[in-house]
Amino acid sequence: MNTVASNIPGASRPLPVYQMSEWSEIRWEKETDNGSRYYRVLVHQDLLGTWLLTRVWGGSLRQAGQMKEHPVDSREEALGLLEEIDKRRKARGYRVVQLLDNETK
């Protein structure tokens, strides 16, 4: 985790450095007999600068979806997991409808 020294008097911990330009997001969708389904994955940092892989999924007919956050050791580890998830989603008939990958900009 990248940090910078705090200039706040009395602060005992360094402040995290947020690398928002390196965050990524993919959203997949597929049509089923019971409406459409979606699956979304975000690679981002929490308030302390820890890298997370967040998965969100659900369907168009249900109000509430589900979400799971997975802390990872690095952005590279999260991107490796994202690649595996992308392969699984495509194998199950999902198509990418949204891609935010700051590396390709």
N, C-alpha and C positions, 0 to 999 in steps of 0.2 A: 504494500500500500504506500503510495506517495503521500508525504506530508510536508507541511511547511511549519517553521517555528512560529509559535503564537506570540503576538505582540500585546496580548491582553494581560495586564498585571494580575498575578496570582494564578494564571492558568498553568496547570501542571502537565497537560497533554498537548502535543502539537496538533494543529488543525489539519484535517484531511485536504488533499488536493483532488478536486473533482475533475475527471477527464470526460466531460460530457461529449466532446467531439469524437470519443471512441465508443459511445453507447450504440447499441444496435437493436433493431426490432423487426420481427417478421410476423405477419398474420396470414393464416391459411383459412380457406373455407371449402365446404363441400355440401352439395345438395343430397338429401336423403328422403326416404318416403315420409319421414316425420318432420320435414322442414330442413332448414340449413343448419350446419354445425360450424363452429369456428374454433380456432386454436391460435393462440398468440404467445410469442416468446420475446422477452426483453432481456438484454444484457446491459446492466446498469450498476450504479453504485448506490449504497445506502447513505444515511447521514454521516456515518463514521468513515466512509470511503471504501468500505468492503465491497468487492465485486459480487454481484448476485445474478443468477439466472432465474427469471420469474416466468412461470407458465400460467396462462389463463385460458380456460376453455368453457364451452357451453353450447347451447342451441338457441335458435330463434324463438322457439315456442315456450321456453322457460325464462322466467325473469332473472333467476340467479344462476350464475355460472360458478366455477370453482377456480381457485388460485393456489399455487404453491411457489414458495421462494426457496431457492437452493443457494446457500453461500458457497463460493468457490475461492480457490487460492489466487486466481489470476484471471484477467480478461481472456487470455489464451485458452485456459481451461474451459471457460464459459463458451467461447466460440467453438471449441471442439464438441461440446455437448449440443450446441445449437445445430451444428452440421449433422449430427446423428439424428436429432429430432426432425430436421428437414427431410432426411431420407425416409424416416418412418411415416411422416405426414404424407409425402408424395406417394409412397407405396400403398397407403390406405385411401388414396383417391382425393386428397386435398390439393388445392391449387393455391399458389401464393397470390394474395390480393393486395398486400402492402409490404413494402420493404424499405426500412430505414437503416442504411449501412453507411456510416460516415466515411468509411475508407474508400468507397467508390465515388465520392463527390469530387 
